Amino acid sequence: MEHNSKIYIAGHRGMVGSAIWRALTAKGYTNLIGRTSAELDLKNQQTVKDFFNSEKPEVVIDAAARVGGILANSEYPYQFLMENLQIQNNLIDTAHKTEVEKFIFLGSSCIYPKLAPQPLKEEYLLTGSLEPTNEWYAIAKIAGVKACEAIRKQFGKDYVSLMPTNLYGIHDNFDLKTSHVLPAMIRKFHEAKMNSEPVELWGSGTPMREFLHVDDMADAVVFALENKLPEHLYNIGTGKDLTIKELAETIQKVVGHKGEILWDDSKPDGTPRKLMNVDKMKTAGWKASIDLEEGIKTTYKWFLKNSENYKQIKL
C-alpha cells in the first residue's frame, strides 16, 4: 500500500472512522478522503455512484453505520435493518463495480449466535439464533460480511471483514438513549458523582463482556490495509472479558464516584457472554495493546474536556 494511495473512509467523523483517520495520518498516509452525511448520503445509490466516479478511490474502509445500544435497537428495528443494508450495499457494490481492489468492511460481534460456544470463533457465524435485542443490526452486518466474501470468492478481490468486540474511546456516543454500555456508565457515574447520588444500572451485572479501545481497532484496520489477509473474516478484540459488575466498579473507580450501585434486574441483560476468539488475527500478526482501565481513563478525560460542546453528550 503506497502512502499516497487514495483511501476513502466512510463514516470518517464517527468514533471508529475518526480513529482510523488519525491512525493512517500518523503512519504517513496523505491521500485520505471523507464526506459527512450532509455532503454524501450513503443511503442514496446514485449519489454514492457519482461520488465514486468522481473521486475514484483505490481503497474503501466502511466505518459508516447506524449504531446504538439495546434500547435504540429495540425502538428502531426497521431503521437499524434497512439503513445499514442501504449504506453497506451501496458502498460494497459501487466499490466492486468501479474496480476498487481493496475493501475493509467493519461489523460487530453481535453477528454471532446468542448461545454460540465461547469464545466466539469466526466459523460460528450462522450456526444459531441471534440475540433478539440487536438482531436487526446483526442481520444487516451479516449480509455485508457475506457480500464481501462473495466478491472475494467470485472475483478474487481483497475484500475483508473485521468484526470488533464492544468498542469504546474518544468521540464515543454518551447519549443515554442511544449509547452503548461503557460510555453510558461513564456518564451515569459522572452525573451521580456531581449530584452525590447512587447509580442505577440495567440488568443483573452478571453478563460477561469484552471491550476494545477504538485506537486498537484503528490499528487493526491499518494492519489489514497493509497486509493481504488470507481469509475473509476476522474477529478483532482483546481475548479477555469481565462481568458488567466488574466494569461498573472499574468505571466507578476511574470517575471517583463514592455512592451505591443499584442493579435493576427487571431490565434485560442481553447476551450472557460475548468473548471473541482472536487467534486468527494473532496468527496473522496483530493483537490489541491498550489496557482497559487505562483506556477508560483516557476516555473519561476526553468526556470531561468535551462535555459542554460535544453534540452527542447533551449534559
Secondary structure as UniProt FT lines:
FT   TURN            3..4
FT   STRAND          7..10
FT   TURN            11..13
FT   HELIX           15..26
FT   TURN            27..28
FT   STRAND          32..33
FT   TURN            37..39
FT   TURN            42..43
FT   HELIX           45..55
FT   STRAND          59..62
FT   HELIX           70..75
FT   HELIX           77..97
FT   TURN            98..99
FT   STRAND          102..106
FT   HELIX           109..111
FT   TURN            114..115
FT   HELIX           122..124
FT   TURN            125..126
FT   HELIX           132..134
FT   HELIX           135..155
FT   STRAND          158..164
FT   STRAND          166..168
FT   TURN            170..171
FT   TURN            176..178
FT   HELIX           181..195
FT   STRAND          199..202
FT   STRAND          208..209
FT   STRAND          211..213
FT   HELIX           214..226
FT   STRAND          233..236
FT   STRAND          242..243
FT   HELIX           244..255
FT   STRAND          261..264
FT   TURN            265..266
FT   STRAND          273..274
FT   HELIX           279..284
FT   HELIX           292..306
FT   TURN            307..309
FT   TURN            311..313
//
